[in-house]
Amino acid sequence: MVPFNEYRPLSPPPSSPRRQSVLLVDEDAKDLKHFTTLLERMGYSVRAFADYREAEGSLEHGYFDLVIMSQSSPDFDTRRLVAFTLGRDRYTPALVLTRCLKMKSYLEAMQLGVAGYFEKSLSPAELERLVATHCKPRGGEFSDLES
């Protein structure tokens, strides 16, 4: 018989805290792979999609700490996904990355509530800074409402 003070549980100790999750949407396969690799190396759990509708489906069934979407044309083609993301949870930070900087699209994205609108030629350090800034644990933001 094992003395009580020497008891060791059979299950492993609790794992580290949940990794923060990022939903990434980019129609450019090279950029999708590049950003996915960088985010995973930074320690984030990444769900990557090349199609906006597939990303919407994932948003319907899951929670993400951050949503990053690419805008591939001068028109604000990510409008629907931004509206869907923020309509489901206005506290989820959404970032838009684009190669086509256009003031009208920028203003529309900001009016919808995106956390940022950035030129797509981000260095790994810039991406890391952006994600670290916007992907924060959502600890007690609702506790103020309960008081």
FIFI-237459 format. One record per residue: residue number from 0; x, y, z of N, C-alpha, C in turn. Coordinates in steps of 0.05 Angstrom, whole numbers. Layout:
# residues N
<r num="NUM" n_X="X" n_Y="Y" n_Z="Z" ca_X="X" ca_Y="Y" ca_Z="Z" c_X="X" c_Y="Y" c_Z="Z"/>
...
# end
This chain:
# residues 147
<r num="0" n_X="17" n_Y="-24" n_Z="0" ca_X="0" ca_Y="0" ca_Z="0" c_X="18" c_Y="25" c_Z="0"/>
<r num="1" n_X="10" n_Y="45" n_Z="-17" ca_X="26" ca_Y="70" ca_Z="-19" c_X="16" c_Y="89" c_Z="2"/>
<r num="2" n_X="35" n_Y="100" n_Z="18" ca_X="27" ca_Y="120" ca_Z="38" c_X="13" c_Y="144" c_Z="24"/>
<r num="3" n_X="-5" n_Y="156" n_Z="38" ca_X="-21" ca_Y="178" ca_Z="27" c_X="-4" c_Y="201" c_Z="16"/>
<r num="4" n_X="17" n_Y="208" n_Z="31" ca_X="34" ca_Y="231" ca_Z="22" c_X="52" c_Y="224" c_Z="-2"/>
<r num="5" n_X="53" n_Y="199" n_Z="-10" ca_X="68" ca_Y="192" ca_Z="-34" c_X="51" c_Y="186" c_Z="-58"/>
<r num="6" n_X="25" n_Y="191" n_Z="-56" ca_X="7" ca_Y="185" ca_Z="-78" c_X="14" c_Y="203" c_Z="-102"/>
<r num="7" n_X="15" n_Y="192" n_Z="-125" ca_X="20" ca_Y="206" ca_Z="-150" c_X="-3" c_Y="200" c_Z="-169"/>
<r num="8" n_X="-16" n_Y="221" n_Z="-179" ca_X="-39" ca_Y="216" ca_Z="-198" c_X="-29" c_Y="202" c_Z="-223"/>
<r num="9" n_X="-45" n_Y="186" n_Z="-235" ca_X="-38" ca_Y="172" ca_Z="-260" c_X="-40" c_Y="191" c_Z="-284"/>
<r num="10" n_X="-58" n_Y="211" n_Z="-283" ca_X="-60" ca_Y="229" ca_Z="-305" c_X="-38" c_Y="250" c_Z="-304"/>
<r num="11" n_X="-30" n_Y="260" n_Z="-328" ca_X="-9" ca_Y="280" ca_Z="-328" c_X="-19" c_Y="305" c_Z="-314"/>
<r num="12" n_X="0" n_Y="322" n_Z="-306" ca_X="-9" ca_Y="347" ca_Z="-293" c_X="-24" c_Y="365" c_Z="-314"/>
<r num="13" n_X="-40" n_Y="383" n_Z="-304" ca_X="-54" ca_Y="400" ca_Z="-322" c_X="-35" c_Y="414" c_Z="-342"/>
<r num="14" n_X="-44" n_Y="416" n_Z="-367" ca_X="-27" ca_Y="427" ca_Z="-387" c_X="-26" c_Y="458" c_Z="-383"/>
<r num="15" n_X="-9" n_Y="470" n_Z="-399" ca_X="-6" ca_Y="499" ca_Z="-397" c_X="-32" c_Y="511" c_Z="-406"/>
<r num="16" n_X="-35" n_Y="537" n_Z="-401" ca_X="-60" ca_Y="550" ca_Z="-408" c_X="-66" c_Y="547" c_Z="-438"/>
<r num="17" n_X="-91" n_Y="550" n_Z="-445" ca_X="-100" ca_Y="547" ca_Z="-473" c_X="-85" c_Y="566" c_Z="-491"/>
<r num="18" n_X="-75" n_Y="556" n_Z="-514" ca_X="-62" ca_Y="573" ca_Z="-533" c_X="-83" c_Y="591" c_Z="-546"/>
<r num="19" n_X="-76" n_Y="615" n_Z="-550" ca_X="-94" ca_Y="634" ca_Z="-563" c_X="-98" c_Y="626" c_Z="-592"/>
<r num="20" n_X="-122" n_Y="630" n_Z="-602" ca_X="-129" ca_Y="621" ca_Z="-629" c_X="-133" c_Y="644" c_Z="-648"/>
<r num="21" n_X="-123" n_Y="640" n_Z="-672" ca_X="-124" ca_Y="661" ca_Z="-693" c_X="-138" c_Y="649" c_Z="-717"/>
<r num="22" n_X="-158" n_Y="663" n_Z="-728" ca_X="-170" ca_Y="655" ca_Z="-753" c_X="-156" c_Y="673" c_Z="-774"/>
<r num="23" n_X="-145" n_Y="660" n_Z="-795" ca_X="-130" ca_Y="674" ca_Z="-816" c_X="-143" c_Y="668" c_Z="-842"/>
<r num="24" n_X="-149" n_Y="689" n_Z="-858" ca_X="-162" ca_Y="686" ca_Z="-884" c_X="-145" c_Y="701" c_Z="-904"/>
<r num="25" n_X="-136" n_Y="687" n_Z="-924" ca_X="-120" ca_Y="700" ca_Z="-945" c_X="-123" c_Y="684" c_Z="-971"/>
<r num="26" n_X="-131" n_Y="697" n_Z="-992" ca_X="-135" ca_Y="683" ca_Z="-1018" c_X="-109" c_Y="676" c_Z="-1032"/>
<r num="27" n_X="-87" n_Y="689" n_Z="-1024" ca_X="-61" ca_Y="684" ca_Z="-1035" c_X="-48" c_Y="661" c_Z="-1020"/>
<r num="28" n_X="-44" n_Y="639" n_Z="-1034" ca_X="-34" ca_Y="614" ca_Z="-1021" c_X="-6" c_Y="619" c_Z="-1008"/>
<r num="29" n_X="11" n_Y="634" n_Z="-1021" ca_X="38" ca_Y="639" ca_Z="-1010" c_X="36" c_Y="655" c_Z="-984"/>
<r num="30" n_X="20" n_Y="676" n_Z="-984" ca_X="16" ca_Y="692" ca_Z="-960" c_X="3" c_Y="676" c_Z="-938"/>
<r num="31" n_X="-17" n_Y="660" n_Z="-945" ca_X="-31" ca_Y="643" ca_Z="-925" c_X="-11" c_Y="625" c_Z="-911"/>
<r num="32" n_X="6" n_Y="612" n_Z="-927" ca_X="26" ca_Y="594" ca_Z="-915" c_X="46" c_Y="610" c_Z="-898"/>
<r num="33" n_X="56" n_Y="632" n_Z="-909" ca_X="75" ca_Y="649" ca_Z="-895" c_X="65" c_Y="658" c_Z="-868"/>
<r num="34" n_X="41" n_Y="670" n_Z="-867" ca_X="30" ca_Y="681" ca_Z="-843" c_X="23" c_Y="658" c_Z="-823"/>
<r num="35" n_X="13" n_Y="636" n_Z="-834" ca_X="6" ca_Y="613" ca_Z="-816" c_X="31" c_Y="603" c_Z="-802"/>
<r num="36" n_X="53" n_Y="600" n_Z="-817" ca_X="78" ca_Y="591" ca_Z="-805" c_X="88" c_Y="610" c_Z="-784"/>
<r num="37" n_X="88" n_Y="636" n_Z="-790" ca_X="97" ca_Y="656" ca_Z="-771" c_X="80" c_Y="655" c_Z="-745"/>
<r num="38" n_X="54" n_Y="654" n_Z="-748" ca_X="36" ca_Y="654" ca_Z="-725" c_X="40" c_Y="629" c_Z="-708"/>
<r num="39" n_X="43" n_Y="606" n_Z="-721" ca_X="48" ca_Y="581" ca_Z="-706" c_X="74" c_Y="582" c_Z="-691"/>
<r num="40" n_X="95" n_Y="593" n_Z="-704" ca_X="121" ca_Y="596" ca_Z="-690" c_X="119" c_Y="614" c_Z="-666"/>
<r num="41" n_X="101" n_Y="633" n_Z="-667" ca_X="96" ca_Y="651" ca_Z="-644" c_X="80" c_Y="638" c_Z="-622"/>
<r num="42" n_X="70" n_Y="614" n_Z="-627" ca_X="56" ca_Y="599" ca_Z="-607" c_X="25" c_Y="600" c_Z="-608"/>
<r num="43" n_X="15" n_Y="611" n_Z="-630" ca_X="-14" ca_Y="613" ca_Z="-633" c_X="-25" c_Y="588" c_Z="-647"/>
<r num="44" n_X="-50" n_Y="582" n_Z="-641" ca_X="-64" ca_Y="561" ca_Z="-655" c_X="-78" c_Y="575" c_Z="-678"/>
<r num="45" n_X="-72" n_Y="565" n_Z="-703" ca_X="-82" ca_Y="579" ca_Z="-727" c_X="-101" c_Y="562" c_Z="-743"/>
<r num="46" n_X="-124" n_Y="573" n_Z="-750" ca_X="-142" ca_Y="561" ca_Z="-770" c_X="-140" c_Y="579" c_Z="-794"/>
<r num="47" n_X="-129" n_Y="568" n_Z="-816" ca_X="-124" ca_Y="583" ca_Z="-840" c_X="-143" c_Y="575" c_Z="-863"/>
<r num="48" n_X="-153" n_Y="596" n_Z="-877" ca_X="-172" ca_Y="591" ca_Z="-898" c_X="-164" c_Y="609" c_Z="-922"/>
<r num="49" n_X="-169" n_Y="598" n_Z="-946" ca_X="-165" ca_Y="613" ca_Z="-971" c_X="-191" c_Y="624" c_Z="-981"/>
<r num="50" n_X="-213" n_Y="616" n_Z="-968" ca_X="-240" ca_Y="623" ca_Z="-977" c_X="-255" c_Y="637" c_Z="-954"/>
<r num="51" n_X="-267" n_Y="660" n_Z="-960" ca_X="-282" ca_Y="675" ca_Z="-939" c_X="-306" c_Y="660" c_Z="-929"/>
<r num="52" n_X="-320" n_Y="646" n_Z="-946" ca_X="-344" ca_Y="631" ca_Z="-937" c_X="-336" c_Y="608" c_Z="-918"/>
<r num="53" n_X="-315" n_Y="594" n_Z="-923" ca_X="-305" ca_Y="573" ca_Z="-905" c_X="-298" c_Y="585" c_Z="-878"/>
<r num="54" n_X="-285" n_Y="608" n_Z="-879" ca_X="-278" ca_Y="622" ca_Z="-854" c_X="-303" c_Y="629" c_Z="-838"/>
<r num="55" n_X="-324" n_Y="639" n_Z="-851" ca_X="-349" ca_Y="645" ca_Z="-838" c_X="-360" c_Y="620" c_Z="-824"/>
<r num="56" n_X="-359" n_Y="597" n_Z="-838" ca_X="-368" ca_Y="572" ca_Z="-826" c_X="-353" c_Y="566" c_Z="-800"/>
<r num="57" n_X="-327" n_Y="570" n_Z="-801" ca_X="-311" ca_Y="565" ca_Z="-777" c_X="-318" c_Y="584" c_Z="-755"/>
<r num="58" n_X="-323" n_Y="609" n_Z="-762" ca_X="-331" ca_Y="629" ca_Z="-741" c_X="-358" c_Y="622" c_Z="-729"/>
<r num="59" n_X="-376" n_Y="610" n_Z="-745" ca_X="-402" ca_Y="602" ca_Z="-734" c_X="-400" c_Y="581" c_Z="-713"/>
<r num="60" n_X="-380" n_Y="564" n_Z="-715" ca_X="-377" ca_Y="541" ca_Z="-697" c_X="-354" c_Y="543" c_Z="-677"/>
<r num="61" n_X="-340" n_Y="565" n_Z="-677" ca_X="-317" ca_Y="566" ca_Z="-659" c_X="-312" c_Y="595" c_Z="-649"/>
<r num="62" n_X="-295" n_Y="596" n_Z="-630" ca_X="-286" ca_Y="621" ca_Z="-618" c_X="-257" c_Y="626" c_Z="-626"/>
<r num="63" n_X="-251" n_Y="651" n_Z="-632" ca_X="-223" ca_Y="659" ca_Z="-639" c_X="-216" c_Y="684" c_Z="-623"/>
<r num="64" n_X="-191" n_Y="685" n_Z="-615" ca_X="-181" ca_Y="708" ca_Z="-600" c_X="-175" c_Y="731" c_Z="-618"/>
<r num="65" n_X="-170" n_Y="725" n_Z="-644" ca_X="-163" ca_Y="745" ca_Z="-664" c_X="-170" c_Y="735" c_Z="-691"/>
<r num="66" n_X="-180" n_Y="753" n_Z="-708" ca_X="-186" ca_Y="746" ca_Z="-736" c_X="-169" c_Y="765" c_Z="-754"/>
<r num="67" n_X="-153" n_Y="753" n_Z="-771" ca_X="-137" ca_Y="768" ca_Z="-790" c_X="-147" c_Y="760" c_Z="-818"/>
<r num="68" n_X="-154" n_Y="781" n_Z="-834" ca_X="-163" ca_Y="775" ca_Z="-861" c_X="-149" c_Y="793" c_Z="-881"/>
<r num="69" n_X="-145" n_Y="782" n_Z="-904" ca_X="-132" ca_Y="796" ca_Z="-926" c_X="-152" c_Y="808" c_Z="-944"/>
<r num="70" n_X="-146" n_Y="832" n_Z="-954" ca_X="-162" ca_Y="845" ca_Z="-974" c_X="-146" c_Y="845" c_Z="-1000"/>
<r num="71" n_X="-156" n_Y="830" n_Z="-1019" ca_X="-140" ca_Y="826" ca_Z="-1043" c_X="-145" c_Y="846" c_Z="-1066"/>
<r num="72" n_X="-166" n_Y="862" n_Z="-1064" ca_X="-171" ca_Y="880" ca_Z="-1086" c_X="-175" c_Y="909" c_Z="-1074"/>
<r num="73" n_X="-175" n_Y="929" n_Z="-1092" ca_X="-179" ca_Y="956" ca_Z="-1082" c_X="-207" c_Y="960" c_Z="-1070"/>
<r num="74" n_X="-227" n_Y="944" n_Z="-1078" ca_X="-253" ca_Y="945" ca_Z="-1065" c_X="-251" c_Y="930" c_Z="-1039"/>
<r num="75" n_X="-269" n_Y="938" n_Z="-1021" ca_X="-268" ca_Y="926" ca_Z="-994" c_X="-282" c_Y="899" c_Z="-994"/>
<r num="76" n_X="-269" n_Y="879" n_Z="-1006" ca_X="-281" ca_Y="853" ca_Z="-1009" c_X="-283" c_Y="837" c_Z="-984"/>
<r num="77" n_X="-271" n_Y="845" n_Z="-962" ca_X="-273" ca_Y="831" ca_Z="-937" c_X="-296" c_Y="842" c_Z="-919"/>
<r num="78" n_X="-311" n_Y="861" n_Z="-930" ca_X="-333" ca_Y="874" ca_Z="-915" c_X="-351" c_Y="854" c_Z="-902"/>
<r num="79" n_X="-360" n_Y="834" n_Z="-917" ca_X="-379" ca_Y="815" ca_Z="-906" c_X="-367" c_Y="799" c_Z="-883"/>
<r num="80" n_X="-342" n_Y="791" n_Z="-885" ca_X="-330" ca_Y="775" ca_Z="-864" c_X="-325" c_Y="793" c_Z="-839"/>
<r num="81" n_X="-317" n_Y="818" n_Z="-843" ca_X="-314" ca_Y="836" ca_Z="-821" c_X="-340" c_Y="840" c_Z="-806"/>
<r num="82" n_X="-361" n_Y="846" n_Z="-821" ca_X="-388" ca_Y="850" ca_Z="-809" c_X="-397" c_Y="824" c_Z="-794"/>
<r num="83" n_X="-392" n_Y="801" n_Z="-806" ca_X="-400" ca_Y="776" ca_Z="-794" c_X="-385" c_Y="771" c_Z="-768"/>
<r num="84" n_X="-359" n_Y="775" n_Z="-769" ca_X="-342" ca_Y="771" ca_Z="-745" c_X="-350" c_Y="789" c_Z="-722"/>
<r num="85" n_X="-353" n_Y="815" n_Z="-728" ca_X="-359" ca_Y="834" ca_Z="-707" c_X="-389" c_Y="833" c_Z="-698"/>
<r num="86" n_X="-406" n_Y="823" n_Z="-716" ca_X="-434" ca_Y="819" ca_Z="-709" c_X="-437" c_Y="796" c_Z="-690"/>
<r num="87" n_X="-420" n_Y="776" n_Z="-692" ca_X="-422" ca_Y="753" ca_Z="-673" c_X="-410" c_Y="760" c_Z="-646"/>
<r num="88" n_X="-388" n_Y="775" n_Z="-646" ca_X="-375" ca_Y="782" ca_Z="-621" c_X="-359" c_Y="808" c_Z="-625"/>
<r num="89" n_X="-369" n_Y="830" n_Z="-616" ca_X="-356" ca_Y="855" ca_Z="-621" c_X="-329" c_Y="858" c_Z="-606"/>
<r num="90" n_X="-323" n_Y="840" n_Z="-588" ca_X="-298" ca_Y="841" ca_Z="-573" c_X="-276" c_Y="826" c_Z="-587"/>
<r num="91" n_X="-282" n_Y="811" n_Z="-608" ca_X="-261" ca_Y="797" ca_Z="-623" c_X="-246" c_Y="817" c_Z="-641"/>
<r num="92" n_X="-220" n_Y="821" n_Z="-636" ca_X="-206" ca_Y="840" ca_Z="-653" c_X="-203" c_Y="829" c_Z="-681"/>
<r num="93" n_X="-209" n_Y="846" n_Z="-701" ca_X="-206" ca_Y="838" ca_Z="-729" c_X="-186" c_Y="857" c_Z="-742"/>
<r num="94" n_X="-167" n_Y="845" n_Z="-756" ca_X="-147" ca_Y="861" ca_Z="-770" c_X="-150" c_Y="855" c_Z="-800"/>
<r num="95" n_X="-146" n_Y="876" n_Z="-816" ca_X="-147" ca_Y="873" ca_Z="-845" c_X="-119" c_Y="879" c_Z="-855"/>
<r num="96" n_X="-109" n_Y="861" n_Z="-872" ca_X="-83" ca_Y="865" ca_Z="-885" c_X="-88" c_Y="869" c_Z="-915"/>
<r num="97" n_X="-76" n_Y="888" n_Z="-927" ca_X="-81" ca_Y="893" ca_Z="-955" c_X="-56" c_Y="902" c_Z="-970"/>
<r num="98" n_X="-56" n_Y="896" n_Z="-996" ca_X="-35" ca_Y="907" ca_Z="-1014" c_X="-46" c_Y="932" c_Z="-1028"/>
<r num="99" n_X="-71" n_Y="936" n_Z="-1027" ca_X="-85" ca_Y="957" ca_Z="-1042" c_X="-96" c_Y="978" c_Z="-1022"/>
<r num="100" n_X="-78" n_Y="995" n_Z="-1012" ca_X="-87" ca_Y="1016" ca_Z="-994" c_X="-105" c_Y="1036" c_Z="-1009"/>
<r num="101" n_X="-129" n_Y="1038" n_Z="-999" ca_X="-149" ca_Y="1057" ca_Z="-1010" c_X="-164" c_Y="1069" c_Z="-987"/>
<r num="102" n_X="-165" n_Y="1096" n_Z="-987" ca_X="-176" ca_Y="1110" ca_Z="-964" c_X="-206" c_Y="1102" c_Z="-960"/>
<r num="103" n_X="-221" n_Y="1099" n_Z="-981" ca_X="-249" ca_Y="1092" ca_Z="-978" c_X="-252" c_Y="1065" c_Z="-964"/>
<r num="104" n_X="-236" n_Y="1045" n_Z="-971" ca_X="-237" ca_Y="1019" ca_Z="-959" c_X="-228" c_Y="1020" c_Z="-930"/>
<r num="105" n_X="-207" n_Y="1036" n_Z="-925" ca_X="-197" ca_Y="1039" ca_Z="-897" c_X="-219" c_Y="1051" c_Z="-880"/>
<r num="106" n_X="-232" n_Y="1072" n_Z="-889" ca_X="-253" ca_Y="1085" ca_Z="-873" c_X="-276" c_Y="1067" c_Z="-868"/>
<r num="107" n_X="-284" n_Y="1052" n_Z="-888" ca_X="-306" ca_Y="1033" ca_Z="-885" c_X="-299" c_Y="1011" c_Z="-864"/>
<r num="108" n_X="-275" n_Y="1001" n_Z="-866" ca_X="-266" ca_Y="980" ca_Z="-847" c_X="-266" c_Y="991" c_Z="-818"/>
<r num="109" n_X="-256" n_Y="1015" n_Z="-815" ca_X="-255" ca_Y="1027" ca_Z="-788" c_X="-283" c_Y="1033" c_Z="-778"/>
<r num="110" n_X="-301" n_Y="1041" n_Z="-795" ca_X="-329" ca_Y="1046" ca_Z="-787" c_X="-343" c_Y="1021" c_Z="-778"/>
<r num="111" n_X="-335" n_Y="998" n_Z="-791" ca_X="-347" ca_Y="973" ca_Z="-782" c_X="-336" c_Y="963" c_Z="-756"/>
<r num="112" n_X="-312" n_Y="974" n_Z="-748" ca_X="-301" ca_Y="967" ca_Z="-722" c_X="-276" c_Y="950" c_Z="-722"/>
<r num="113" n_X="-262" n_Y="948" n_Z="-744" ca_X="-237" ca_Y="933" ca_Z="-744" c_X="-217" c_Y="945" c_Z="-725"/>
<r num="114" n_X="-200" n_Y="929" n_Z="-714" ca_X="-180" ca_Y="939" ca_Z="-695" c_X="-156" c_Y="951" c_Z="-710"/>
<r num="115" n_X="-153" n_Y="944" n_Z="-735" ca_X="-131" ca_Y="955" ca_Z="-751" c_X="-133" c_Y="948" c_Z="-780"/>
<r num="116" n_X="-120" n_Y="965" n_Z="-796" ca_X="-120" ca_Y="962" ca_Z="-825" c_X="-92" c_Y="968" c_Z="-834"/>
<r num="117" n_X="-77" n_Y="948" n_Z="-844" ca_X="-49" ca_Y="950" ca_Z="-848" c_X="-40" c_Y="942" c_Z="-876"/>
<r num="118" n_X="-18" n_Y="953" n_Z="-885" ca_X="-6" ca_Y="945" ca_Z="-910" c_X="6" c_Y="917" c_Z="-907"/>
<r num="119" n_X="2" n_Y="901" n_Z="-927" ca_X="8" ca_Y="872" ca_Z="-925" c_X="38" c_Y="866" c_Z="-924"/>
<r num="120" n_X="55" n_Y="883" n_Z="-932" ca_X="83" ca_Y="877" ca_Z="-931" c_X="95" c_Y="879" c_Z="-903"/>
<r num="121" n_X="84" n_Y="863" n_Z="-884" ca_X="92" ca_Y="864" ca_Z="-856" c_X="117" c_Y="847" c_Z="-852"/>
<r num="122" n_X="136" n_Y="856" n_Z="-837" ca_X="159" ca_Y="840" ca_Z="-829" c_X="149" c_Y="821" c_Z="-807"/>
<r num="123" n_X="163" n_Y="799" n_Z="-802" ca_X="156" ca_Y="782" ca_Z="-780" c_X="154" c_Y="797" c_Z="-753"/>
<r num="124" n_X="172" n_Y="815" n_Z="-749" ca_X="171" ca_Y="831" ca_Z="-723" c_X="146" c_Y="848" c_Z="-722"/>
<r num="125" n_X="139" n_Y="860" n_Z="-744" ca_X="114" ca_Y="877" ca_Z="-745" c_X="90" c_Y="860" c_Z="-740"/>
<r num="126" n_X="88" n_Y="836" n_Z="-753" ca_X="66" ca_Y="819" ca_Z="-748" c_X="64" c_Y="810" c_Z="-719"/>
<r num="127" n_X="87" n_Y="803" n_Z="-708" ca_X="88" ca_Y="795" ca_Z="-680" c_X="78" c_Y="817" c_Z="-661"/>
<r num="128" n_X="87" n_Y="842" n_Z="-667" ca_X="78" ca_Y="864" ca_Z="-651" c_X="48" c_Y="869" c_Z="-653"/>
<r num="129" n_X="38" n_Y="867" n_Z="-678" ca_X="9" ca_Y="871" ca_Z="-682" c_X="-8" c_Y="850" c_Z="-667"/>
<r num="130" n_X="0" n_Y="825" n_Z="-671" ca_X="-15" ca_Y="804" ca_Z="-659" c_X="-13" c_Y="805" c_Z="-628"/>
<r num="131" n_X="10" n_Y="810" n_Z="-617" ca_X="13" ca_Y="813" ca_Z="-588" c_X="-3" c_Y="836" c_Z="-577"/>
<r num="132" n_X="-5" n_Y="857" n_Z="-593" ca_X="-21" ca_Y="880" ca_Z="-584" c_X="-51" c_Y="874" c_Z="-584"/>
<r num="133" n_X="-60" n_Y="860" n_Z="-604" ca_X="-89" ca_Y="856" ca_Z="-607" c_X="-100" c_Y="830" c_Z="-596"/>
<r num="134" n_X="-83" n_Y="810" n_Z="-592" ca_X="-91" ca_Y="784" ca_Z="-583" c_X="-86" c_Y="781" c_Z="-553"/>
<r num="135" n_X="-103" n_Y="792" n_Z="-537" ca_X="-101" ca_Y="792" ca_Z="-508" c_X="-121" c_Y="772" c_Z="-496"/>
<r num="136" n_X="-113" n_Y="760" n_Z="-474" ca_X="-133" ca_Y="743" ca_Z="-460" c_X="-156" c_Y="760" c_Z="-452"/>
<r num="137" n_X="-180" n_Y="749" n_Z="-454" ca_X="-204" ca_Y="764" ca_Z="-448" c_X="-214" c_Y="758" c_Z="-420"/>
<r num="138" n_X="-197" n_Y="762" n_Z="-400" ca_X="-203" ca_Y="756" ca_Z="-373" c_X="-229" c_Y="768" c_Z="-362"/>
<r num="139" n_X="-228" n_Y="793" n_Z="-351" ca_X="-250" ca_Y="803" ca_Z="-336" c_X="-266" c_Y="825" c_Z="-350"/>
<r num="140" n_X="-266" n_Y="826" n_Z="-376" ca_X="-280" ca_Y="848" ca_Z="-389" c_X="-310" c_Y="849" c_Z="-383"/>
<r num="141" n_X="-321" n_Y="826" n_Z="-377" ca_X="-350" ca_Y="825" ca_Z="-372" c_X="-356" c_Y="829" c_Z="-342"/>
<r num="142" n_X="-335" n_Y="828" n_Z="-325" ca_X="-340" ca_Y="830" ca_Z="-296" c_X="-351" c_Y="858" c_Z="-288"/>
<r num="143" n_X="-343" n_Y="879" n_Z="-304" ca_X="-354" ca_Y="905" ca_Z="-298" c_X="-384" c_Y="906" c_Z="-301"/>
<r num="144" n_X="-394" n_Y="891" n_Z="-320" ca_X="-423" ca_Y="891" ca_Z="-325" c_X="-438" c_Y="877" c_Z="-303"/>
<r num="145" n_X="-425" n_Y="859" n_Z="-289" ca_X="-439" ca_Y="844" ca_Z="-268" c_X="-440" c_Y="859" c_Z="-242"/>
<r num="146" n_X="-423" n_Y="879" n_Z="-238" ca_X="-422" ca_Y="894" ca_Z="-212" c_X="-446" c_Y="913" c_Z="-210"/>
# end
